[in-house]
Amino acid sequence: MGDGGQTSVDVGGAKGQVGRQVGRRSSRWLKAVGFTLAGTLVLAVMGAGYAYWHLNDNIKSVDIDNALGDNRPAKTRSLPSPNPSASAAAPLPSEALNILVLGSDSRSGKRNKTLGGGNSEGARSDTAMVVHLDAGRTKATIVSIPRDTLVRRPSCPLPDGGSTAEVSGVMFNTAYSVGGPVCAVKTVESMTNVRMDHYLEVDFAGFADLVNALGGVTVTTDEDIHDDDSHLDLTAGEHHLDGTKALALARTRHGIGDGSDLGRIGLQQKLVKALLRQISSTNLLTSPAKLYKVADVATAGLTTDTGLNSLSKLMRLGQSLQGLSEDELTTVMMPVVPAASDANRVVAEEPEAENLWATLR
């Protein structure tokens, strides 16, 4: 019995010792798991912070409001009640809005030179669209301005304190060439008497990268397109295009219609709708990695006015458009007729053009 008692005591002690060792290991394991989770959370927060800073830092901006001052058309009428889907504390913007969207043909940077198909210096507005959002942000109209339109280009302020000369009968896209975004906005406001509330500009590489990040876009062409200049060769019908081909489609002009700027505007408007369809059909919220990639390339090729120069401002603009569907998006071209001075150029057709701009005020 004595031996058994001793044995019992020894076993009990062993059990106690093992229990204490297991307890210590469990405690150490739990601490390790806790430290790991805490570290992961810290890294996630740091990563999210870096991601936000990086995306914010991508965005380039121009202070157009300060440059142009108060001598501008009145702001768009109508300020309805806040969006009912938003919280009372922070209602989403819902007033009518006009945004000048430019596609720049800048050859700055190796990729832009490659995608632009040349080495010319400077930049012009290769594509110009006025995006009008109705009050409530459930309907929108996109008006394309042909770059070959002859206009009166007003005197525009320059960063060095000087100004450009006022000139009549020059191509619309020269405004960007001589005075950048500020002159592009002032020229559009001068010819339309419509206030541009915001400005967005995307370059060649930015557009191509965005299309690629979204997995391409699907468009249907009504005729065969063979354009040696844009290196585009498509048969009539449906096509799924990567970024390079989508950009070529947006820029082609010699392979369709009469080879003028007017023919490609229809293709550009098809691309805009295709891009919106692709964005809406791609559930980015379920894939943070893809969402970040799309946001990264979208902001990297973007220049805005100071009213949209942060990720939070762009996100609020995007959130305010949640009720906008493709069916409520109208695309039109500013009415034009051939210019009397040059058959290869056009001028605004009146009073049709003025009637169109009046609906956007």
ZIHUBEL-V98405 format. One record per backbone hydrogen bond with DSSP energy under -0.5 kcal/mol. NH is the residue of the N-H (numbers start at 1). CO is the residue of the C=O. If there is no record, write none. Layout:
((NH,CO) (NH,CO))
This chain:
((5,1) (6,2) (7,3) (8,4) (9,5) (10,6) (11,7) (12,8) (13,9) (14,10) (15,11) (16,12) (17,13) (18,14) (19,15) (20,16) (21,17) (22,18) (23,19) (24,20) (25,21) (26,22) (27,23) (28,24) (29,25) (30,26) (31,27) (32,28) (33,29) (34,30) (35,31) (36,32) (37,33) (38,34) (39,35) (40,36) (41,37) (42,38) (43,39) (44,40) (45,41) (46,42) (47,43) (48,44) (49,45) (50,46) (51,47) (52,48) (53,49) (54,50) (55,51) (56,52) (57,53) (58,54) (59,55) (59,56) (60,302) (62,304) (64,62) (67,63) (68,64) (69,65) (71,68) (72,70) (77,361) (83,92) (86,83) (91,88) (96,78) (97,133) (99,131) (100,198) (101,99) (101,129) (102,100) (102,200) (103,127) (104,102) (104,202) (105,124) (107,122) (113,109) (114,110) (115,111) (116,112) (117,113) (117,114) (118,113) (125,173) (126,103) (126,124) (127,103) (129,101) (130,143) (131,99) (131,129) (132,130) (132,141) (133,97) (133,131) (134,132) (134,139) (136,94) (137,134) (140,328) (141,132) (142,330) (143,130) (143,141) (144,142) (144,332) (145,128) (146,144) (149,146) (150,346) (151,170) (153,151) (153,167) (154,152) (158,162) (161,158) (164,156) (167,153) (170,151) (172,149) (173,147) (174,171) (175,172) (177,173) (178,174) (179,175) (180,176) (183,179) (184,180) (185,181) (186,182) (187,183) (188,184) (189,185) (190,186) (191,187) (192,188) (193,189) (195,74) (197,98) (197,195) (198,98) (200,100) (201,303) (202,102) (203,301) (204,104) (207,203) (208,204) (209,205) (210,206) (211,207) (212,208) (213,209) (214,210) (215,212) (216,211) (217,241) (219,217) (219,239) (221,237) (225,234) (226,255) (227,232) (228,226) (231,227) (232,227) (234,225) (237,221) (239,219) (241,217) (241,239) (246,242) (247,243) (248,244) (249,245) (250,246) (251,247) (252,248) (256,253) (259,256) (264,260) (265,261) (266,262) (266,263) (267,263) (268,264) (269,265) (270,266) (271,267) (272,268) (273,269) (274,270) (275,271) (276,272) (277,273) (278,274) (279,275) (280,276) (281,277) (282,278) (283,281) (284,282) (286,283) (287,284) (291,287) (292,288) (293,289) (294,290) (295,291) (296,292) (297,293) (298,294) (299,295) (300,296) (301,297) (302,299) (303,201) (304,60) (305,199) (306,62) (308,305) (309,306) (314,310) (315,311) (316,312) (317,313) (318,314) (319,315) (320,316) (321,318) (322,319) (324,321) (325,138) (325,323) (328,325) (329,326) (330,140) (330,328) (332,142) (334,144) (337,347) (339,342) (339,345) (342,339) (345,342) (346,148) (347,337) (349,335) (350,348) (353,349) (355,351) (356,352) (357,353) (358,354) (359,355) (359,356) (360,357) (361,358))
